[in-house]
Amino acid sequence: MYRKDLDHYLKQRLPKAVFLYGEFDFFIHYYIQTISALFKCNNPDTETSLFYASDYEKSQIATLLEQDSLFGGSSLVILKLDFA
């Protein structure tokens, strides 16, 4: 999907999962921030967790996504690949 198409898509709906890939780290970081802000706007009590691919555990992320928050909040998990 091109940047223009992604911008148009994000104006219409918020996806449940996103895979961002490209040669410009700036745009990847920009869209991580944009999608996070949109998600938090719809879910103000969202808990955000950031993991790097070199030091995450699959079970830890699964636990974050599966568990219900004590206060009914949502979880936003960002997994960044720090290798190319």
Backbone hydrogen bonds, N-H to C=O, Kabsch-Sander energy under -0.5 kcal/mol:
donor,donor_aa,acceptor,acceptor_aa,energy
6,L,2,Y,-2.4
7,D,3,R,-2.6
8,H,4,K,-2.1
9,Y,5,D,-2.5
10,L,6,L,-2.7
11,K,7,D,-1.2
12,Q,8,H,-0.8
12,Q,9,Y,-0.9
13,R,9,Y,-2.5
20,L,18,V,-0.5
25,D,23,E,-0.7
28,I,24,F,-1.5
29,H,25,D,-2.7
30,Y,26,F,-2.6
31,Y,27,F,-2.6
32,I,28,I,-1.9
33,Q,29,H,-2.3
34,T,30,Y,-2.6
35,I,31,Y,-2.6
36,S,32,I,-2.2
37,A,33,Q,-2.4
38,L,34,T,-2.3
39,F,35,I,-2.5
40,K,36,S,-2.6
41,C,37,A,-1.8
42,N,38,L,-1.6
43,N,39,F,-1.7
46,T,43,N,-1.4
47,E,74,S,-3.0
48,T,46,T,-0.6
49,S,76,L,-2.8
51,F,78,I,-3.1
53,A,80,K,-3.0
55,D,52,Y,-1.8
56,Y,53,A,-0.6
60,Q,57,E,-0.6
61,I,57,E,-1.7
62,A,58,K,-2.5
63,T,59,S,-2.2
64,L,60,Q,-1.9
65,L,61,I,-2.2
66,E,62,A,-2.0
67,Q,63,T,-2.2
69,S,73,G,-0.7
72,G,69,S,-1.2
76,L,47,E,-2.9
77,V,75,S,-0.5
78,I,49,S,-3.0
78,I,76,L,-0.5
79,L,77,V,-0.5
80,K,51,F,-3.1
80,K,78,I,-0.6
82,D,80,K,-0.7
